[in-house]
Amino acid sequence: MESFSLLGLADPLAAALVSFGFETPTPVQLEAVPAILSRRDAIIESETGTGKTFAYLAPAFQLVSVLERKGVGEPGVIIASPTQELAVQIGRESERLAKAAGLSITTVVLLGGTTIDRQLVKLKSKPEIVVGTLGRLADLVSLGKLRTSALKVLVLDEADRLFANETEDLAMALLKSAPASATRVLVSATIPERIRKDMRPLLRDPVEICPEGETVLSGNIEHWCFYCDGRKRLDFARRFEAAVHPERCLLFLSMATRVEKAALALAALGLPVGAIHSGMDKETRRVALERFSNGELRYLLTSDLGARGLDIQGITHVLSLDLPDEPTVYTHRAGRTGRAGATGVSIVLADGVEIARASKIATKGGSVFRCKVLEAGEILEPTSEEFFARVANAEQLRMKAKAANVLDRDERRGLGLRRRDEGGYDRGVPAPQSDTNELRKYGRGTGEQGGGGKPRREEGDEGPRTARRPATAPWRTNADVNAAAPHSLLHKKSDLPARPSREPPRRDPRDATRGDRPQGDRQYNDKPRSDRPRGDRPFADRPRSEAPRGERPQGDRSRGNAPRTRAPQSERPSREGSRGDRPHSDRPHSDRPRSDTPAAKRPPRS
């Protein structure tokens, strides 16, 4: 307690940290606590499991104590995180610290994907500390719902992830929204030089804290490397469970889209496993984490979402089913075990290409991979020469098997083309196999050859064959097949007897009256119209015009000799007569003169 008090922390906070198991300050706490208490901006880079969270939480509590913030209704500390799991974890640690120190400091957690109205209700309680995901905090600040005028400390946890290309704009906007008097703190286990260079102009004389002599990754955590082909890694997890039976193991995959499918496969192999990734909803991820934390599940499969700040006590093993591309990602994965002074094991599965990359990761991270072999249910550690000799032999066998599969595929393709060119069989006849090797090649082996099929047919057996049962006799021609025992599947369709037609016989329309003829049926017999004699054609008794076809008058559709012309006015029937003789005489007649009708008053057409 006295060592924490010497750093400038109040006695309640110092006592709380001692109750959490920190007998003395860690190297990062020795440098970070005095810097934040003096209101200096800081860039903190320290290994996982070294107490970075309390290194900025404890001084932030002291800066926003109730005595200094009495009557202020705006938050004094804002902590941004890249994932919901990390935000919930920081909020939980903040509440635990306030309870242990006996301070009435309220903490609110704001997560993306949650209704904003509920979060606005939480902000009405005037909390001193606000923890949330970067996107939701940036939205609330831009909308004016989260005010930063009274902000004293702004923390960007896992800063390298927050300043990635896809979220850099949001992080910069949140950083610029803080007042000039606020203390800005960037925290991560790995902060690249690019981010340091970009952040220095935005910080006020920042102090860079990179404690030396930290041995968490190289001391508390053992690093194992197994050679394993990519297709056999889920089966390796099953054999690892049988050999080691870890108390609590965290599994990693680089692609989030593969997590759920791989979890189902591992569950089918008998492993008690849960899964979380960024595509799941918040409640599903929370339930899976709780089941893993309380020991109901001993395995948790996750993407690199769980590699950032996930602090679960009792994780003894971390198994990377695939090797990450970036060394920093492996550093965050391995840091999920061996926390708070405990020991753990980080395991990597790699093939021949990935082993070379694993050695670079170990060199850059300051750790050493120990080569291991899982045989007969035991973990063995051969010498480096023996291990790499096994790797070279396994890679050679794998390449030979791959080449054999390609050759076998080409041979099957060439065999099919050759048989097609040779002819001698129909589509309805199954292609027979000539020897046992071809049966095995096509996956149709018999019981005698270990193929698991029915007993092999003999040469003299000429019983009926079906399309699904391959013949074992030598190649036969169509004549031999047709001469064999009769079977419906061995005959062509043209050889089968014709089936009686179920359609009703066609009726000659000429035998019916005009009203009974079918609509649209202009073909009066079975012969085509072009083959019928002229006398059988319809309208054949009408005379044709003797004029050439191009000189026929327009509108002559009757094909008569006289053109269809309009009669002269003098020959037209007179409109005079009785009213009943006129057309449409039943319609009412207007008494107005013809000149007074609406049609007569219309203007003439131009």
C-alpha positions in Angstrom: 0.0 0.0 0.0 2.8 2.4 0.8 4.4 1.8 -2.6 1.2 2.9 -4.3 0.8 5.9 -1.9 4.3 7.0 -2.9 3.1 7.3 -6.5 0.6 9.9 -5.4 -2.6 7.8 -5.1 -5.0 8.3 -2.3 -5.1 5.7 0.4 -8.5 4.2 -0.6 -7.3 3.6 -4.1 -4.0 2.2 -3.0 -5.7 -0.2 -0.6 -8.1 -1.3 -3.4 -5.2 -2.1 -5.7 -3.5 -4.1 -3.0 -6.7 -6.1 -2.4 -6.7 -6.9 -6.1 -3.4 -8.8 -5.7 -1.0 -6.0 -6.7 1.5 -6.1 -3.8 3.8 -3.7 -5.5 3.2 -1.6 -8.6 4.1 -3.1 -12.0 6.7 -1.4 -14.2 4.0 0.2 -16.3 2.1 1.4 -13.2 5.3 2.9 -11.8 5.6 5.2 -14.8 2.0 5.8 -15.9 0.3 6.7 -12.6 2.5 9.7 -11.7 2.4 11.0 -15.4 -1.4 10.9 -15.5 -1.8 12.5 -12.0 0.4 15.4 -13.2 -2.0 15.9 -16.2 0.5 14.9 -18.9 -0.5 13.2 -22.1 0.9 9.7 -22.4 1.5 6.9 -24.9 1.6 3.7 -23.0 2.9 0.5 -24.6 3.2 -2.5 -22.4 2.7 -6.3 -22.7 -0.6 -7.9 -22.0 -1.4 -8.8 -18.4 0.9 -6.2 -16.9 -1.9 -4.1 -15.3 -2.4 -1.3 -17.9 -6.1 -1.0 -17.1 -5.5 0.0 -13.5 -2.5 2.1 -14.6 -4.9 4.7 -16.0 -8.1 3.9 -14.1 -6.7 4.6 -10.6 -5.3 8.1 -11.4 -8.5 8.9 -13.4 -10.6 8.1 -10.3 -8.5 10.4 -8.3 -8.9 13.2 -10.8 -12.7 12.9 -11.0 -13.3 12.4 -7.3 -16.6 13.6 -6.0 -15.1 16.5 -4.1 -13.5 18.0 -7.2 -16.6 17.4 -9.4 -19.4 18.4 -7.1 -22.2 20.0 -9.1 -20.8 19.0 -12.5 -23.3 17.1 -14.6 -20.9 16.0 -17.4 -18.6 13.0 -17.5 -15.0 13.6 -16.4 -13.5 10.4 -18.0 -14.3 8.8 -21.4 -12.7 5.5 -22.3 -13.0 4.2 -25.9 -12.4 0.6 -26.9 -12.6 -1.2 -30.2 -14.8 -4.1 -29.1 -17.9 -4.5 -27.0 -16.3 -7.2 -24.9 -13.4 -5.0 -23.9 -15.8 -2.1 -23.1 -17.9 -4.3 -20.8 -14.7 -5.6 -19.2 -13.3 -2.1 -18.5 -16.7 -1.0 -17.1 -16.7 -4.0 -14.8 -13.2 -3.2 -13.5 -14.2 0.4 -13.0 -17.2 -0.6 -10.9 -15.0 -3.0 -8.9 -12.4 -0.4 -8.2 -15.0 2.1 -7.1 -16.6 -0.5 -4.7 -13.3 -1.6 -3.3 -12.2 2.0 -2.7 -15.5 3.1 -1.3 -16.0 5.9 -3.8 -19.4 7.0 -5.1 -18.3 7.2 -8.7 -20.8 6.1 -11.4 -19.7 4.3 -14.5 -21.9 3.9 -17.6 -21.1 1.5 -20.6 -22.4 2.6 -24.0 -22.2 -0.1 -26.8 -23.0 0.0 -30.4 -26.0 -1.9 -31.7 -28.1 -0.8 -28.7 -31.0 1.6 -28.7 -29.7 5.2 -28.3 -32.8 6.2 -26.2 -31.9 3.7 -23.5 -28.3 5.1 -23.4 -29.6 8.6 -23.2 -31.5 7.6 -20.1 -28.3 6.3 -18.6 -26.5 9.6 -19.3 -29.3 11.5 -17.4 -27.9 9.9 -14.2 -24.8 12.2 -14.7 -22.1 9.5 -14.6 -18.5 10.5 -13.8 -17.0 7.8 -16.1 -18.3 6.8 -19.5 -16.9 3.6 -21.3 -18.0 2.6 -24.7 -17.2 1.5 -28.2 -15.6 4.0 -30.5 -18.4 4.3 -33.0 -21.1 4.9 -30.4 -19.1 7.5 -28.5 -18.3 9.4 -31.7 -22.0 9.4 -32.7 -23.2 10.7 -29.3 -20.5 13.4 -29.3 -21.4 14.5 -32.8 -25.1 14.6 -31.9 -24.4 16.7 -28.8 -25.8 14.1 -26.5 -22.4 13.4 -24.9 -20.7 16.6 -23.8 -16.9 16.9 -23.4 -16.5 20.4 -22.0 -15.8 19.2 -18.5 -13.6 16.2 -19.6 -10.4 15.7 -17.7 -9.1 12.3 -19.0 -9.7 10.7 -22.5 -8.4 7.2 -22.8 -8.1 5.3 -26.2 -7.5 1.7 -25.2 -6.0 -0.6 -27.9 -5.0 2.6 -29.8 -3.4 0.7 -32.6 -6.8 -0.9 -33.4 -8.7 2.3 -33.0 -6.4 4.1 -35.5 -6.7 1.5 -38.1 -7.7 2.7 -41.6 -11.4 1.9 -41.2 -11.8 3.7 -37.8 -9.1 6.4 -38.0 -11.5 9.2 -38.8 -13.7 8.4 -35.8 -10.8 8.2 -33.4 -9.4 11.5 -34.7 -12.8 13.2 -34.3 -13.1 12.0 -30.7 -9.6 13.0 -29.9 -10.1 16.5 -31.2 -13.4 16.9 -29.4 -11.7 16.9 -26.0 -10.8 20.3 -24.5 -7.2 21.4 -24.5 -6.9 21.0 -20.8 -7.9 17.3 -20.9 -5.3 14.5 -20.5 -5.1 12.2 -23.5 -3.9 8.7 -23.0 -3.1 6.1 -25.7 -2.8 2.5 -24.5 -1.9 -0.7 -26.2 0.4 -3.7 -26.1 1.7 -2.8 -29.6 1.7 0.8 -30.9 3.4 1.1 -34.3 5.8 4.0 -35.0 3.4 5.3 -37.6 0.7 6.0 -35.0 3.2 7.5 -32.6 4.4 9.9 -35.4 0.8 10.9 -36.3 -0.3 11.4 -32.7 2.6 13.5 -31.4 1.4 16.8 -32.9 -2.1 16.2 -31.4 -0.7 15.6 -27.8 0.7 18.1 -25.3 4.3 17.1 -24.6 3.5 13.4 -24.4 5.5 11.0 -22.3 6.1 7.7 -23.9 6.0 4.8 -21.5 7.6 1.6 -22.7 8.8 -0.3 -19.6 11.9 -2.5 -20.1 12.5 -5.8 -18.5 8.9 -7.1 -18.9 9.0 -10.9 -19.3 5.3 -11.9 -19.5 5.4 -13.2 -23.1 8.9 -14.6 -22.8 8.8 -15.7 -19.1 5.3 -16.6 -17.9 4.1 -18.0 -21.3 5.6 -21.0 -23.1 5.3 -21.0 -26.8 4.8 -24.4 -28.6 4.8 -25.1 -32.3 3.3 -28.2 -33.9 3.6 -29.2 -37.6 0.0 -29.8 -38.9 -1.5 -29.7 -42.3 -4.4 -27.3 -42.7 -7.0 -30.0 -43.3 -6.1 -31.8 -40.1 -6.2 -29.0 -37.6 -9.6 -29.6 -36.2 -8.7 -33.3 -35.7 -5.6 -32.0 -33.9 -7.8 -30.2 -31.4 -9.5 -33.5 -30.7 -6.3 -35.3 -30.1 -5.0 -32.4 -28.0 -8.0 -32.7 -25.8 -7.4 -36.4 -25.3 -3.7 -35.9 -24.5 -3.7 -32.7 -22.4 -7.3 -32.1 -21.3 -6.7 -28.4 -20.6 -8.6 -26.6 -17.9 -9.6 -23.7 -20.1 -8.5 -23.2 -23.7 -9.0 -20.3 -26.1 -9.0 -21.2 -29.8 -8.3 -18.6 -32.5 -9.2 -18.4 -36.2 -8.2 -15.5 -38.5 -11.5 -15.5 -40.5 -14.7 -14.7 -38.6 -16.8 -16.4 -41.3 -15.2 -19.8 -40.4 -15.8 -19.6 -36.6 -19.3 -21.0 -36.3 -18.8 -23.8 -38.8 -15.5 -24.9 -37.1 -17.3 -24.7 -33.7 -20.0 -27.1 -34.9 -17.3 -29.5 -36.3 -15.5 -29.4 -32.9 -18.7 -30.0 -31.0 -19.4 -33.0 -33.2 -15.9 -34.3 -32.3 -16.9 -34.1 -28.6 -15.3 -30.9 -27.4 -17.3 -28.6 -25.1 -16.9 -25.5 -27.1 -18.6 -22.1 -27.6 -18.0 -19.5 -30.3 -17.9 -15.7 -30.6 -17.1 -13.4 -33.5 -18.0 -9.9 -34.7 -20.9 -11.1 -36.8 -22.9 -12.4 -33.8 -25.3 -10.3 -31.9 -24.4 -8.9 -28.5 -26.5 -11.2 -26.4 -25.2 -14.4 -28.0 -21.6 -13.3 -27.5 -22.3 -12.4 -23.8 -23.9 -15.7 -23.1 -20.9 -17.6 -24.7 -18.4 -15.6 -22.7 -20.3 -16.2 -19.4 -20.4 -19.9 -20.1 -16.7 -20.0 -20.8 -15.9 -17.8 -17.8 -17.8 -19.8 -15.2 -16.3 -23.1 -16.5 -19.4 -24.5 -18.2 -17.4 -24.6 -21.5 -13.7 -25.4 -21.5 -13.1 -24.3 -25.1 -14.0 -21.0 -26.7 -13.4 -20.5 -30.4 -13.1 -16.9 -31.5 -11.7 -14.7 -34.2 -9.1 -11.9 -33.5 -12.1 -10.1 -31.8 -11.2 -11.9 -28.6 -7.5 -11.1 -28.9 -7.9 -7.5 -27.7 -8.1 -7.0 -24.0 -10.1 -10.1 -23.2 -9.3 -10.8 -19.5 -10.6 -14.2 -18.3 -9.1 -15.8 -15.3 -7.9 -19.4 -15.6 -7.0 -19.6 -19.3 -4.2 -22.2 -19.3 -3.8 -22.7 -23.1 -4.2 -20.6 -26.2 -4.4 -22.5 -29.5 -4.0 -20.7 -32.8 -5.5 -22.9 -35.4 -3.9 -20.7 -38.1 -0.9 -18.5 -37.9 -1.7 -14.7 -38.2 0.0 -12.6 -40.8 1.1 -9.9 -38.4 3.4 -10.5 -35.5 1.4 -8.1 -33.3 -1.8 -10.2 -33.7 0.0 -13.2 -32.3 1.3 -11.1 -29.4 -2.3 -10.2 -28.5 -3.5 -13.8 -28.9 -0.8 -15.2 -26.6 -1.5 -12.5 -24.0 -4.8 -14.0 -23.2 -3.0 -16.5 -21.0 -0.4 -16.0 -18.3 -2.1 -13.0 -16.8 -1.6 -11.4 -13.4 1.5 -13.5 -12.7 0.0 -16.8 -13.8 1.6 -19.2 -16.3 0.2 -20.4 -19.6 1.0 -22.0 -22.9 0.5 -20.5 -26.4 0.4 -23.1 -29.2 0.7 -22.5 -32.9 -0.2 -25.0 -35.7 1.8 -24.4 -38.9 2.6 -26.2 -42.1 6.0 -26.1 -43.9 5.4 -22.5 -45.2 4.1 -21.1 -42.0 6.9 -22.5 -39.8 9.3 -20.0 -41.5 7.0 -17.2 -40.7 6.6 -18.4 -37.1 10.3 -18.1 -36.6 10.1 -14.4 -37.6 7.3 -13.8 -35.2 9.3 -15.4 -32.4 12.4 -13.3 -33.2 10.4 -10.0 -33.3 8.4 -10.8 -30.2 11.5 -11.8 -28.1 10.1 -15.3 -27.5 11.2 -18.8 -28.5 9.0 -21.5 -30.0 9.6 -24.9 -28.7 9.1 -27.6 -31.3 6.6 -30.3 -30.2 5.1 -33.5 -31.6 1.8 -35.1 -30.6 2.1 -38.9 -30.9 0.3 -41.8 -29.3 -1.6 -39.4 -27.0 1.6 -37.7 -25.6 3.3 -34.4 -26.2 7.0 -35.1 -27.2 9.8 -32.6 -27.7 12.3 -33.8 -30.3 15.5 -32.0 -31.2 15.4 -29.2 -33.7 17.2 -31.3 -36.3 14.7 -34.2 -35.9 11.7 -31.9 -35.9 12.7 -30.1 -39.2 13.6 -33.5 -40.7 10.1 -34.7 -39.9 8.7 -31.5 -41.4 10.7 -32.0 -44.6 9.6 -35.6 -44.9 5.9 -34.7 -44.3 6.0 -31.9 -46.8 7.6 -34.2 -49.4 4.9 -36.9 -48.8 2.2 -34.2 -49.0 3.5 -32.9 -52.3 3.7 -36.4 -53.7 0.1 -37.1 -52.7 -1.0 -33.9 -54.3 0.8 -34.7 -57.5 -0.7 -38.2 -57.5 -4.2 -36.8 -57.0 -3.7 -34.5 -60.0 -2.3 -37.4 -62.1 -5.2 -39.7 -61.0 -7.7 -37.0 -62.0 -6.1 -36.5 -65.4 -6.0 -40.3 -65.9 -9.7 -40.6 -65.1 -10.5 -37.8 -67.5 -8.4 -39.3 -70.2 -9.9 -42.8 -69.6 -13.4 -41.3 -70.1 -12.4 -39.5 -73.3 -10.7 -42.7 -74.7 -13.8 -44.8 -74.0 -16.0 -42.3 -75.6 -13.9 -42.2 -78.7 -13.7 -46.0 -78.9 -17.5 -46.3 -78.8 -19.2 -49.6 -78.2 -21.7 -48.6 -75.6 -24.9 -46.7 -75.2 -25.8 -44.1 -72.7 -28.3 -46.5 -71.1 -25.6 -49.1 -70.6 -23.3 -48.8 -67.6 -19.6 -48.4 -68.3 -18.0 -51.7 -67.1 -14.7 -51.8 -65.4 -11.9 -54.0 -66.6 -9.7 -54.5 -63.5 -9.5 -54.0 -59.8 -7.3 -50.9 -60.1 -10.0 -49.0 -62.1 -12.6 -50.1 -59.5 -10.5 -48.6 -56.8 -9.8 -45.5 -58.8 -13.5 -44.9 -59.3 -14.4 -45.6 -55.7 -16.5 -48.7 -56.6 -14.3 -51.5 -55.1 -15.8 -54.8 -54.1 -15.8 -56.4 -50.7 -12.8 -58.6 -51.7 -10.6 -55.6 -52.6 -11.7 -53.6 -49.5 -14.0 -51.2 -51.3 -17.0 -52.1 -49.1 -19.3 -53.0 -52.0 -21.1 -56.2 -52.9 -19.1 -59.4 -53.9 -17.4 -59.3 -57.2 -19.3 -60.8 -60.2 -17.7 -63.7 -62.1 -17.0 -63.9 -65.8 -19.8 -66.3 -66.5 -22.5 -64.5 -64.6 -24.8 -62.9 -67.2 -27.6 -61.9 -65.0 -29.4 -58.6 -65.4 -27.4 -55.5 -64.6 -28.8 -52.2 -63.5 -27.4 -48.8 -64.2 -26.0 -48.4 -60.7 -24.2 -51.8 -60.6 -20.9 -51.7 -62.5 -20.1 -54.7 -64.6 -16.9 -56.5 -64.1 -16.8 -58.4 -67.4 -14.5 -57.2 -70.2 -15.7 -54.5 -72.6 -18.6 -55.6 -74.7 -20.2 -54.1 -77.8 -23.8 -53.2 -78.4 -24.5 -56.5 -80.2 -23.3 -58.5 -77.2 -25.3 -56.4 -74.8 -28.5 -56.7 -76.9 -28.0 -60.5 -77.2 -27.8 -60.8 -73.4 -30.8 -61.7 -71.2 -33.7 -59.3 -71.9 -33.9 -56.4 -69.5 -35.7 -53.1 -69.9 -32.7 -51.0 -68.9 -30.5 -52.6 -71.5 -32.7 -51.8 -74.5 -32.9 -48.6 -76.5 -36.1 -46.7 -76.4 -36.7 -47.4 -80.0 -36.7 -51.2 -79.4 -39.5 -51.0 -76.8 -43.0 -51.7 -78.0 -45.0 -48.6 -78.7 -47.5 -47.7 -76.0 -51.1 -47.0 -77.0 -51.8 -43.3 -77.1 -54.2 -41.9 -74.5 -55.2 -38.9 -76.6 -58.7 -39.0 -78.3 -58.7 -39.5 -82.0 -58.7 -36.4 -84.1 -62.0 -35.5 -85.7 -62.3 -34.2 -89.3 -63.8 -30.7 -89.0 -65.5 -31.2 -92.4 -67.8 -33.8 -90.9 -69.2 -31.2 -88.4 -71.5 -28.3 -88.9 -70.2 -24.8 -88.9 -71.1 -24.2 -85.3 -69.4 -27.4 -84.1 -66.1 -26.8 -85.8 -63.2 -26.1 -83.4 -62.2 -22.4 -83.1 -59.2 -21.5 -85.2 -58.9 -24.9 -86.9 -58.4 -23.9 -90.5 -56.7 -27.2 -91.6 -59.5 -29.4 -92.9 -57.6 -32.7 -93.3 -54.4 -34.4 -92.2 -52.4 -33.4 -95.3 -50.4 -30.2 -95.3 -52.1 -27.3 -97.1 -49.4 -27.2 -99.7 -50.0 -30.9 -100.7 -53.7 -30.7 -101.0 -55.3 -30.3 -104.5 -56.8 -27.0 -105.4 -60.4 -28.3 -105.1 -59.8 -29.2 -101.5 -58.7 -25.8 -100.5 -61.2 -23.4 -98.9 -62.6 -20.6 -101.1 -61.3 -22.5 -104.2 -64.6 -21.9 -106.1 -64.1 -18.1 -106.1 -62.5 -16.6 -109.3 -59.1 -15.1 -109.1 -58.2 -11.7 -110.4 -56.5 -11.8 -113.8 -54.5 -8.8 -113.1 -50.9 -9.2 -111.9 -50.5 -9.3 -108.2 -48.8 -5.9 -108.0 -51.6 -4.2 -110.0 -54.5 -5.4 -108.0 -56.6 -2.6 -106.5 -56.1 -1.8 -102.9 -58.5 -3.4 -100.6 -59.4 -6.3 -102.9 -59.6 -9.0 -100.3 -62.2 -11.1 -102.0 -60.0 -11.9 -105.0 -63.0 -11.2 -107.3 -62.7 -9.8 -110.9 -64.4 -6.5 -110.0 -62.6 -4.2 -107.7 -64.2 -3.0 -104.5 -65.1 0.6 -105.3 -67.5 3.0 -103.7 -70.8 3.5 -105.6 -71.6 7.0 -107.0 -73.7 9.4 -105.1 -76.5 9.1 -107.5 -76.7 5.3 -107.1 -76.6 5.4 -103.3 -79.9 4.7 -101.5 -81.8 7.8 -100.6 -82.2 8.8 -97.0 -85.8 9.7 -97.6 -88.4 7.3 -96.5 -90.2 6.4 -93.4 -88.5 6.6 -90.1 -88.6 2.8 -89.6 -86.8 2.2 -92.9 -83.8 4.2 -91.9 -80.8 2.6 -90.1 -80.9 2.8 -86.3 -84.5 4.0 -86.5 -85.2 2.9 -83.0 -83.0 5.7 -81.6 -84.6 9.0 -80.5 -84.5 11.7 -83.2 -83.6 15.3 -82.5 -86.0 18.0 -83.6 -83.3 20.5 -84.1 -82.2 21.4 -87.6 -79.0 19.8 -88.9 -77.2 23.1 -88.8 -77.9 23.5 -85.1 -76.3 20.2 -84.1 -73.0 20.2 -82.2 -71.3 18.4 -85.1 -72.2 21.2 -87.5 -70.8 23.9 -85.2 -67.4 22.3 -85.0 -64.7 24.3 -86.8 -63.5 22.8 -90.1 -60.3 20.7 -90.0 -57.2 22.4 -91.3 
